[in-house]
Amino acid sequence: MTADLKNRLRVLFWLATLIFSFLILAGIFLAPLLRGKSPAVSAFLYHLFSSVCHQRPERSFSWFGRPLAVCSRCLGFYAGFFFSTLTYPLWPVRLAKWLETRPSLILVAAVPLIVDGVGGLLGLWWTPLGLRLATGALWSAFLPVFWFRALNSLKLKS
């Protein structure tokens, strides 16, 4: 496989990931927006996200007077992945390579998320929505590095 073809595939992987993650994020915001205009589509979106999120209204941001299709932490997961993917081409190559060799960083980034989740489950505290969003975004911001590494290793072998 030529270097030019490898670069084109990398761009294609990045663009496909960006579009797909944007569509997921858009669906989260479209669910409450479409509630009055297209209730069937809205209900479908809420149902679609119910398989991956508890959707508790008290743990969700609201938009147009309705809760988003996912809780604030799940929104952080999707938003963190999207914005990290969006900026990925701007990252210095050395940084991306350094992160690729340290998958344990995913566990380190998960520590605030785990501490917050366990503390909440034990009733020790209630976490504000913004902090839930931040812990989800912090953890998921590392994922595109490993996602692209996996895609590249599958398709870009010579």
Secondary structure, DSSP 8 states (H G I E B T S, - for coil): --HHHHHHHHHHHHHHHHHHHHHHHHHHHHHHHTTTT-HHHHHHHHHHHHTT----GGGS-EETTEE-SS-HHHHHHHHHHHHHHHHGGGS-HHHHHHHHT-THHHHHHHHHHHHHHHHHHTTS----HHHHHHHHHHHHTTHHHHHHHHHHHHH---
